[in-house]
């Protein structure tokens, strides 16, 4: 008889190697979390350091939580306003860090002269 299969599920990772939590990835929140991470890592493009991966995970988690709280507000549920402000502020701060890191990897925008020459051709 062969030994029983390992009960530990395989690790889930994004394309850049960011490890996803060991949860059932079919839930709507898990899918949204994965999409957010993939979007943030696409903005960074290139080889991500462990710090960049952690920022992507944290930004995705905070963005997801902010979306959930905002949904509660829209549905008329009682929401702690201080918690909403803290979550939104922290998400904004981390997204700003990701944006500044992503800007370093983008090619420079074409100049007005290059645009005019390109449009005339």
N, C-alpha and C positions, 0 to 999 in steps of 0.2 A: 504494500500500500504506500502511496505517496503521502508525504506530510500535508496537513491541511494548509490551505492558502493563507497567507498572512492576512490578519484582520485589519491591519492598518491600510487605509486607502492611499492611493498614490498622491503625491504632492501636486497641487495645482499651482501653476505658474503662468504669468503672462509671457508674451514674446520676449521682453527684455529681461525676464528672470525674476520678476517681483512675485514673491510667494503669496498666494491667496489663502485666506483662512480655510480650515478644514470644515466646511459646511456643505450642505446640499446646495450646489450652485444653480439649482433650478428655480429657486425662489426669486420673486421680482426684485427684492432688495439686493440679493447676491448678484444678480445679473447687472443691476444698475451700478453696484460697487465695482464690478469688473470692468464695465464700460468706462466708468470715470477714471479708473487707474490707467486703462489703455489710452484714453485721451490725453491724460497728463503726461504719460511717458512718451507719447508721440510728439508732444510739444517740445520735450527735452531732446529727443532724437540723439542717437549715438550711444556710446557706452555709459551706462548709469552707474554711479558709485552707490555704495550702500546708503549713504545719506540721502541721495536723490531718490532711491527706492522708498526709503522711509517717509520722505516728504510726500511722494505720490500716494502712498497708502494713507497717510494722515489726512492729506487734502481730500482724498476720496471719501474717507469716513466722515469727516466734518461736513463736506458738501452734502453727502447723503442724509446726515442727521438734520442739517439745516433745511433741506427739502422736506423731510418728514414733519418738522415742526411748522414750517410754512403751510403745509397741507392741513395740519390741525387747525391753524388760524383760519384758513379759508373755510373749513368745515364747521367753524363756530365752536370748537372745543376750547376748554380752558388751557391756556399756555402760560408758562412762566416767562414773562417778558425779559427778565434779566438773563435767563438761560438762552433765549433766542438771540439776544444782543451778544452775549459772550461767544456762542457758537458761530454766529455770522462774522464777528470780528476776527476770531481765530482763523476761520476759513479764509477770509479776505487776506490776512497776513501771510498765510502759507501759500495761497495762490499767487500773491505778489512775489514771493520768493521764487516759485516755479516759473513765473512769467519772466522775471529778470534772468534766470538761468537759461530759459529757452531763447531769449533774445540774443544771447551770445552765440548760439548755434545757427541762427538764421543768416542767409546770405544778404548782403546789403541791397537795399531797394534801388531800382534803376533811377538814374538822374533824369531830369526833365529833358535834357538833350537826347539821352538814350531812348526815352519814350517817344519823342518826336521823330527821331530817325527810324525807330522800329515801326511806327505807325505809317510812315510814308512808303515803306518798302512793300 
